Amino acid sequence: MTSKRTCLITGASAGIGAAIAREYASRGWDLALVARREEPMLKLATSLKNEFGTTSHIFAVDLFEADASRDLMARIDKKNIRIDGLVNNAGYGHPGSYLDSPWEDHEKFLQLMLRAPCELARAVLPSMKEEGFGRIINVASLAGHIPGSRGHTLYAAVKSFLIKFSQSLNLEMEPYGVHVSALCPGFTYSEFHDVNGTRNSVSKMPDFMWMDADECAELGVEACERNRPVFIPGGVNKFISLLARFLPESLAMHLMAKNSEKIRKG
């Protein structure tokens, strides 16, 4: 078993997940990288090994599968890897209105975005509690702080869940040296918008609305170190969150309805 701490990161092949992997590597951690695509993780592992001396364990896993989290933890246990940190980052946005897709598509979405983070947290928390140390980052979204949009119906709902989930776990685990934080980025440069088909629409957003993935990762990891239950990176994102909180609900809903097509597909 390695003497260095190890962070398990899902969705580690690109974007915020890869940036958080780099941030933890720069802080002297080893990594357990999880994603469906193995080749990008291998390239990332080589880069981090050369730059920081990081050991990265690669797990090509499809978290859409119902037993994926259980199987992943079994593989990790077999390798005798102690997980000191967990970043639930794997995610995507499913386009269209709720009735545009069959239930099976929504079920897959909930499996990846809601069930898997809960299962993985439940799997690693007992050992973290016993060790008196642990770090968990649930990558939520600014969308969890503002009214739901037309289209991508389950996205904001799931992100809101992750925020409340993180707050509760933070209160429960703080006495045991385990920090739990919901990281809530806004628009971040990554593959996310290419995958969900909103690249053309979100590209029209002004530059000041966007954040670099590396900056988001650095701020998010540091917020978890400071045991912030919920962290929104960037002044613009913080302002939007506050605005949504204090605007009358009817006005906030009107603004979201008016602007949904700019940030959501369908």
Buried (B, 14 or more C-beta within 10 A) or exposed (E): EEEBBBBBBBBBBBBBBBBBBBBBBBBEBBBBBBBBEBEBBBEBBEBBEEEBEBBBBBBBBEBBBBEBBEBBBEBBEEEEBBBBBBBBBBBBBBBBEEEEBEEEEBEBBBBBBBBBBBBBBEBBBEEBBEBEBBBBBBBBBBBBBBBBBBBBBBBBBBBBBBBBBBBEBBEEBEEBBBBBBBBBBBBBBBBBBEBBBBEEBBEEEEEEBBBEBBBBBBBBBBBBEEBBBBBBBBEBBBEBBEEBEEBEEEEBEEBBEEEBBEBBBB
